[in-house]
């Protein structure tokens, strides 16, 4: 299963309209020529003939400007269109083209600027378009959004001139649209291909070894000594005149829930990404692989209230639905309500399933609420409890202090690391599979853990 071109925003077009009170002004060449005429002012101090020559020069420039101005076509003769050349993903360059079509009978030189959403990786700039008479031209630029979710894209500004370049008109095209910035598809795709291939043979061997231990029907074969009586297919036995047994394989279709904590701790940034950004990328990667493996995948993201809730299902439509919901997952300032999320999962998922909970732990004297919430699920479900590590704290805990201040900092870091290990150890004692990984390794570690669960038939 993959993500294709339909996720790209729709193309949009509009007629250009006049911008500003006068709708234009003088072009740079006019100012250059007018400035050159002022060179006659110096000899005009001794000879008035040069002064009259300056007046004539300026009059000629004014006449040429007016002729050029009135020859320029009106803004309404221009049709402006914005074209997207792919889906929009956080921190991934997507090409955007501005195509301009003119019904005017003269060629134009157009400067165009698209009002795309600003980000640290994108700065709006003027682009040059050469437009032939009654023809079209385009300019293309990369756009790199800095966040996921719905982004407001604004208008397109135009400045166009003729070959004389003495006058220019200003225009604007209302191409307002809302586009959705998705998680990083390239990141997910690279990991899924690598890891799926690296474990493919192991999974196949595991299915062979566990043949007969599951409940999903696989095939029929002749009865063998040691086969259970309940495995005999009586209809096939009667038809063939000899005993026939059913063979089974490990169940492929399991319920997998992706649970994303959207509280304040997930707003922490590392290398330009928030922890929630990393969690969303990992969730997208895992949903692709789980759906490919035949599992049913659901999503629950929560803050103070439940945000996104997608019931487990299979198929390409479910992947598309998950992608849309993951795109709009946002971190919140308050602490998340973990107990409510746990209660919701227990009510939605009655049968045993796999719960993958991605969160972070608050540094408090008491047991964090998220640990208690995850513990409530262990009596019914298998829980993979994933904590995004604080890499700088772990690094600090390994340093040798060189002074009193560094000693206090190192001891504090060691206490934080020890407390986290203690909390995760308690969950492990009750049957949870706990991971604490750096943000950069989250996707890889989570996918390996999921494949390990599938291989060991733990669900």
Long-range contacts (C-beta under 8 A, 24 or more apart in sequence): 1-288, 1-291, 1-292, 1-316, 1-319, 2-189, 2-288, 3-87, 3-182, 3-185, 3-319, 3-323, 5-86, 5-87, 7-87, 7-182, 7-323, 8-84, 8-85, 8-86, 8-87, 8-88, 9-84, 9-87, 9-88, 9-177, 9-179, 9-180, 10-84, 10-177, 11-81, 11-82, 11-83, 11-84, 12-81, 12-82, 12-175, 12-177, 13-79, 13-80, 13-81, 13-82, 13-175, 14-79, 14-80, 14-173, 14-174, 14-175, 15-75, 15-76, 15-78, 15-79, 15-80, 15-173, 16-75, 16-76, 16-78, 16-79, 16-80, 16-158, 16-171, 16-172, 16-173, 17-75, 17-76, 17-171, 17-172, 17-173, 17-174, 18-74, 18-75, 18-169, 18-170, 18-171, 18-172, 19-75, 19-157, 19-158, 19-170, 19-171, 19-172, 20-170, 23-75, 23-169, 23-170, 23-171, 24-69, 24-72, 24-167, 24-168, 24-169, 24-170, 25-167, 25-168, 25-170, 26-65, 26-166, 26-167, 26-168, 27-161, 27-165, 27-166, 27-167, 27-168, 28-165, 29-164, 29-165, 29-166, 30-61, 30-65, 30-165, 30-166, 30-167, 33-61, 33-166, 34-58, 34-61, 37-61, 61-166, 64-164, 64-166, 65-166, 65-167, 66-167, 68-162, 68-164, 68-166, 68-167, 69-166, 69-167, 69-169, 71-106, 71-162, 72-108, 72-160, 72-161, 72-162, 72-167, 72-168, 72-169, 73-102, 73-103, 73-104, 73-106, 73-108, 74-169, 75-158, 75-169, 75-171, 75-172, 77-102, 77-103, 77-104, 78-102, 78-104, 78-158, 78-160, 78-171, 78-173, 80-112, 80-156, 80-158, 80-173, 80-175, 82-114, 82-153, 82-156, 82-175, 82-177, 83-138, 84-179, 85-140, 87-182, 87-185, 88-143, 88-145, 88-151, 88-179, 88-180, 88-181, 88-182, 89-145, 89-181, 89-182, 89-183, 89-184, 89-185, 89-186, 90-145, 90-146, 90-147, 90-148, 90-181, 90-182, 90-183, 90-184, 90-277, 91-121, 91-144, 91-145, 91-146, 91-184, 91-272, 91-273, 92-144, 92-184, 92-185, 92-186, 93-142, 93-143, 93-144, 94-142, 94-143, 94-144, 95-140, 95-141, 95-142, 95-143, 96-140, 96-141, 96-142, 96-143, 97-138, 97-139, 97-140, 97-141, 98-127, 98-129, 98-138, 98-139, 98-140, 98-156, 99-136, 99-137, 99-138, 100-129, 100-131, 100-136, 100-137, 100-138, 100-158, 101-135, 101-136, 102-131, 102-133, 102-134, 102-135, 102-136, 103-134, 104-133, 104-134, 105-133, 105-134, 106-133, 106-162, 106-163, 107-131, 107-132, 107-133, 107-162, 107-163, 108-160, 108-161, 108-162, 109-160, 109-161, 109-162, 109-163, 109-165, 110-137, 110-158, 110-159, 110-160, 110-161, 111-158, 111-159, 111-160, 112-139, 112-156, 112-157, 112-158, 112-159, 113-156, 113-157, 114-141, 114-153, 114-156, 114-175, 115-153, 115-154, 115-155, 115-156, 115-157, 116-143, 116-153, 116-154, 117-145, 117-151, 117-152, 117-153, 119-144, 119-145, 119-146, 119-147, 120-146, 120-272, 121-146, 122-146, 126-159, 131-160, 145-181, 147-181, 148-181, 148-182, 148-183, 148-277, 148-280, 148-326, 148-327, 148-328, 148-329, 148-330, 149-180, 149-181, 149-327, 149-328, 149-330, 150-178, 150-179, 150-180, 150-181, 150-328, 151-178, 151-179, 151-180, 151-181, 152-176, 152-178, 153-177, 153-178, 153-179, 180-324, 180-327, 180-328, 181-327, 182-323, 182-326, 182-327, 183-277, 183-280, 183-281, 183-284, 183-323, 183-326, 183-327, 184-281, 184-284, 185-284, 187-281, 187-285, 187-443, 188-281, 188-284, 188-285, 188-288, 188-443, 191-285, 191-443, 191-444, 191-447, 192-285, 192-288, 192-289, 192-292, 192-447, 195-289, 195-444, 195-447, 195-448, 195-451, 196-289, 196-292, 199-451, 199-455, 202-451, 202-455, 203-451, 203-454, 203-455, 206-250, 206-454, 206-455, 206-457, 207-249, 207-250, 210-249, 210-250, 210-457, 211-247, 211-248, 211-249, 212-247, 212-248, 213-248, 213-250, 213-457, 214-248, 214-249, 214-250, 214-251, 214-457, 215-248, 215-251, 216-248, 216-249, 216-250, 216-251, 216-252, 216-253, 217-246, 217-247, 217-248, 218-247, 218-248, 218-249, 219-246, 219-247, 220-244, 220-245, 220-246, 220-247, 221-245, 221-247, 250-457, 251-459, 252-293, 252-294, 252-295, 253-294, 253-295, 253-296, 253-314, 254-295, 254-296, 254-353, 254-354, 254-459, 255-295, 255-296, 255-298, 255-312, 255-349, 255-351, 255-353, 255-354, 256-286, 256-290, 256-295, 256-296, 256-297, 256-298, 256-312, 256-353, 256-354, 256-356, 256-450, 257-297, 257-298, 257-299, 257-300, 257-312, 257-345, 257-349, 257-353, 257-354, 257-355, 257-356, 258-283, 258-286, 258-287, 258-297, 258-298, 258-299, 258-300, 258-356, 258-358, 259-300, 259-301, 259-302, 259-341, 259-345, 259-355, 259-356, 259-357, 259-358, 259-359, 260-299, 260-300, 260-301, 260-302, 260-329, 260-358, 261-302, 261-336, 261-338, 261-341, 261-357, 261-358, 261-359, 261-360, 261-370, 262-301, 262-302, 262-303, 262-307, 262-329, 262-330, 262-331, 262-332, 262-336, 263-303, 263-331, 263-332, 263-334, 263-335, 263-336, 263-359, 264-331, 264-332, 264-333, 264-334, 264-335, 264-336, 265-335, 265-359, 265-360, 265-361, 265-362, 266-331, 266-359, 266-360, 266-388, 267-331, 267-333, 268-360, 268-390, 270-391, 270-439, 270-440, 271-439, 271-440, 273-439, 274-331, 275-360, 275-388, 275-439, 276-329, 276-330, 276-331, 278-388, 278-439, 278-440, 278-442, 278-443, 279-358, 279-388, 279-442, 280-326, 280-329, 281-442, 281-443, 282-358, 282-442, 282-443, 282-446, 282-447, 283-322, 283-326, 283-356, 283-358, 284-322, 284-323, 284-326, 285-443, 285-446, 285-447, 286-356, 286-443, 286-446, 286-447, 286-450, 287-319, 287-322, 288-319, 289-447, 289-450, 289-451, 290-450, 291-315, 291-318, 291-319, 293-454, 295-354, 297-322, 298-348, 298-349, 299-325, 299-326, 300-341, 300-344, 300-345, 300-348, 301-325, 301-329, 302-336, 302-337, 302-338, 302-340, 302-341, 302-344, 303-331, 303-332, 303-334, 303-336, 303-337, 304-332, 304-334, 304-335, 304-336, 304-337, 305-337, 305-340, 306-340, 306-341, 306-344, 309-344, 309-348, 311-348, 312-349, 312-353, 335-362, 335-369, 336-370, 338-369, 338-370, 338-372, 338-373, 338-374, 339-369, 339-372, 339-373, 339-376, 341-373, 342-373, 342-374, 342-376, 342-377, 343-376, 345-377, 345-381, 346-376, 346-377, 346-380, 349-380, 349-381, 352-380, 352-381, 352-382, 352-459, 353-381, 353-382, 353-459, 354-381, 354-382, 354-384, 354-450, 354-453, 354-459, 355-381, 355-382, 355-383, 355-384, 356-383, 356-384, 356-386, 356-446, 356-450, 357-383, 357-384, 357-385, 357-386, 358-386, 358-388, 358-442, 358-446, 359-385, 359-386, 359-387, 359-388, 360-387, 360-388, 361-387, 361-420, 361-423, 363-416, 363-419, 367-423, 368-423, 371-423, 371-426, 371-427, 374-427, 374-432, 375-427, 375-430, 375-432, 378-427, 378-430, 378-431, 378-432, 382-431, 382-433, 382-453, 382-458, 382-459, 383-427, 383-431, 383-432, 383-433, 384-432, 384-433, 384-434, 384-435, 384-446, 384-449, 384-450, 384-453, 385-424, 385-427, 385-432, 385-433, 385-434, 385-435, 386-434, 386-435, 386-436, 386-437, 386-442, 386-445, 386-446, 387-420, 387-424, 387-434, 387-435, 387-436, 387-437, 388-436, 388-437, 388-438, 388-439, 388-442, 389-436, 389-437, 389-438, 389-439, 390-416, 391-438, 391-439, 393-417
